[in-house]
């Protein structure tokens, strides 16, 4: 990372955002959408909801999905003009899979 590996930084930032999104609490469709302003909660954090905690398996699934998206996008970029972009996507996927494979190897060794 010290050498400013742009592909790794890009992949990791996007994956952290995907993990953050996966922790979001789904909005209940049955809940009322609006109420009188006077009845609304007031104060800092009044509208905050507790976030979900992902298990290690769920996190690995999100990272694998991110890698799969990159590989699929790279497969669709067949024109010679897009060769650089396709290679960058493959590199990003390899970075993500390296993290996942390292995590699963560590789990397998400790078992």
C-alpha positions as CSV (number, residue, x, y, z in Angstrom):
1,X,0.0,0.0,0.0
2,X,2.9,2.3,0.6
3,X,3.7,2.3,-3.1
4,X,0.2,3.7,-3.7
5,X,-1.2,0.7,-5.3
6,X,-4.2,2.4,-6.9
7,X,-6.0,-0.8,-7.8
8,X,-5.8,-2.2,-4.3
9,X,-6.9,1.1,-2.7
10,X,-9.8,1.4,-5.1
11,X,-10.9,-2.2,-4.5
12,X,-10.6,-1.9,-0.7
13,X,-12.5,1.4,-0.5
14,X,-15.3,0.1,-2.6
15,X,-15.5,-3.1,-0.6
16,X,-15.5,-1.2,2.7
17,X,-18.5,0.8,1.3
18,X,-20.2,-2.4,0.3
19,X,-19.7,-3.8,3.8
20,X,-21.0,-0.6,5.3
21,X,-24.1,-0.9,3.1
22,X,-24.6,-4.5,4.1
23,X,-24.7,-3.5,7.7
24,X,-27.5,-1.0,7.1
25,X,-30.9,-1.9,8.6
26,X,-33.5,-2.6,6.0
27,X,-36.4,-0.1,5.9
28,X,-39.6,-1.6,7.0
29,X,-42.1,-1.1,4.2
30,X,-45.1,-1.4,6.6
31,X,-43.9,1.4,8.9
32,X,-45.6,4.7,8.4
33,X,-43.6,7.1,6.3
34,X,-44.5,10.4,7.8
35,X,-46.1,11.7,10.9
36,X,-46.9,15.1,12.3
37,X,-43.8,17.2,12.8
38,X,-44.8,17.8,16.4
39,X,-44.7,14.0,17.1
40,X,-41.3,13.4,15.6
41,X,-38.4,12.6,17.9
42,X,-36.0,15.5,18.5
43,X,-32.3,15.6,19.4
44,X,-29.0,14.3,18.2
45,X,-29.2,10.7,17.1
46,X,-33.0,10.5,17.4
47,X,-33.2,9.1,13.9
48,X,-30.3,6.7,14.2
49,X,-30.9,3.0,14.0
50,X,-28.6,0.3,15.3
51,X,-26.7,-1.3,12.5
52,X,-26.6,-5.0,11.8
53,X,-23.4,-6.9,12.7
54,X,-22.2,-9.1,9.9
55,X,-20.8,-12.5,10.7
56,X,-17.4,-13.3,9.3
57,X,-19.1,-15.6,6.7
58,X,-21.4,-12.7,5.6
59,X,-18.4,-10.4,5.3
60,X,-16.5,-13.0,3.1
61,X,-19.7,-13.3,1.0
62,X,-19.7,-9.5,0.4
63,X,-16.1,-9.5,-0.5
64,X,-16.5,-12.4,-2.9
65,X,-19.5,-10.7,-4.5
66,X,-17.4,-7.6,-5.0
67,X,-14.6,-9.6,-6.7
68,X,-17.2,-11.4,-8.8
69,X,-18.7,-8.1,-10.0
70,X,-15.2,-6.9,-11.1
71,X,-14.5,-10.2,-12.9
72,X,-17.8,-10.1,-14.7
73,X,-17.3,-6.4,-15.7
74,X,-13.8,-7.3,-17.0
75,X,-15.3,-10.1,-19.1
76,X,-17.7,-7.7,-20.7
77,X,-14.9,-5.3,-21.7
78,X,-13.7,-7.1,-24.8
79,X,-12.8,-4.1,-27.0
80,X,-9.1,-3.4,-27.3
81,X,-9.7,0.1,-26.2
82,X,-10.9,-1.2,-22.8
83,X,-8.0,-3.6,-22.2
84,X,-6.5,-1.4,-19.5
85,X,-9.7,-1.0,-17.6
86,X,-10.4,-4.8,-17.8
87,X,-6.9,-5.5,-16.5
88,X,-7.4,-3.1,-13.6
89,X,-10.7,-4.8,-12.7
90,X,-9.0,-8.2,-12.8
91,X,-6.2,-6.8,-10.5
92,X,-8.8,-5.4,-8.1
93,X,-10.6,-8.8,-8.0
94,X,-7.3,-10.6,-7.3
95,X,-6.6,-8.2,-4.4
96,X,-10.0,-8.9,-2.9
97,X,-9.7,-12.6,-3.4
98,X,-6.2,-12.6,-1.8
99,X,-7.7,-11.1,1.4
100,X,-10.6,-13.6,1.4
101,X,-8.3,-16.6,0.7
102,X,-6.0,-15.5,3.5
103,X,-8.8,-15.1,6.0
104,X,-10.3,-18.6,5.1
105,X,-6.8,-20.2,5.4
106,X,-6.3,-18.7,8.8
107,X,-9.7,-20.1,9.9
108,X,-8.9,-23.5,8.5
109,X,-5.5,-23.6,10.3
110,X,-7.0,-22.8,13.7
111,X,-9.7,-25.4,13.3
